[in-house]
Amino acid sequence: MPLVEITMAGGRTPEQIRALLAQVHQAVHTAIDVPEASIRVVVREVPPAHWSAGGRTLAEQAPTTNTGS
């Protein structure tokens, strides 16, 4: 039974997550020809403030929105 685990920063819509799950599921089925009922896909969303790269959290790296002008 294949298990695919995806960890990514949070912030996607439920529709985007559902599309990701469906496309990864289909890719596994196509690539290794296992029964679809045996494929497991898990998405773990991590808050951007809990993920860092280069010593700064993803929240700190996110572009800020300027609503002043």
C-alpha positions as CSV (number, residue, x, y, z in Angstrom):
1,M,0.0,0.0,0.0
2,P,1.8,3.2,-1.1
3,L,1.7,6.1,1.2
4,V,2.7,9.6,0.0
5,E,3.2,12.3,2.6
6,I,3.4,16.0,1.6
7,T,4.4,18.6,4.0
8,M,4.0,22.3,3.0
9,A,3.4,25.7,4.4
10,G,-0.3,26.4,5.1
11,G,-2.3,28.9,3.2
12,R,-3.9,27.0,0.3
13,T,-7.6,26.8,-0.3
14,P,-9.5,23.5,0.3
15,E,-10.0,23.3,-3.4
16,Q,-6.3,23.5,-4.0
17,I,-5.6,20.8,-1.4
18,R,-8.3,18.6,-3.0
19,A,-6.8,19.0,-6.4
20,L,-3.3,18.2,-5.1
21,L,-4.6,15.0,-3.4
22,A,-6.4,13.9,-6.6
23,Q,-3.4,14.6,-8.9
24,V,-0.9,12.9,-6.6
25,H,-3.2,9.9,-6.3
26,Q,-3.6,9.6,-10.0
27,A,0.2,10.0,-10.5
28,V,0.9,7.1,-8.1
29,H,-1.7,4.9,-9.8
30,T,-0.3,5.7,-13.3
31,A,3.4,5.3,-12.3
32,I,3.2,2.0,-10.4
33,D,-0.1,0.6,-11.4
34,V,-1.4,-0.3,-7.9
35,P,-5.1,-0.6,-7.1
36,E,-6.5,2.9,-6.5
37,A,-8.1,1.8,-3.2
38,S,-4.7,1.0,-1.8
39,I,-3.2,4.5,-2.4
40,R,-2.9,6.8,0.6
41,V,-2.0,10.5,0.3
42,V,-1.5,12.7,3.4
43,V,-1.1,16.5,3.3
44,R,0.4,18.2,6.4
45,E,0.1,21.9,6.5
46,V,2.6,23.8,8.7
47,P,1.9,27.4,9.7
48,P,4.4,29.7,7.9
49,A,5.6,31.0,11.3
50,H,6.7,27.4,12.2
51,W,8.8,26.9,9.1
52,S,12.1,28.6,8.4
53,A,14.6,28.9,5.5
54,G,17.8,30.9,5.7
55,G,17.2,31.7,9.4
56,R,13.8,33.5,8.7
57,T,10.4,32.1,9.0
58,L,8.3,31.8,5.9
59,A,5.9,34.3,7.5
60,E,8.8,36.8,7.8
61,Q,9.8,36.2,4.2
62,A,6.2,36.7,2.8
63,P,5.8,39.9,0.9
64,T,3.7,42.5,2.8
65,T,0.8,44.2,1.2
66,N,1.0,47.9,0.9
67,T,-2.5,49.4,1.1
68,G,-1.3,53.0,1.6
69,S,-1.2,54.3,-1.9
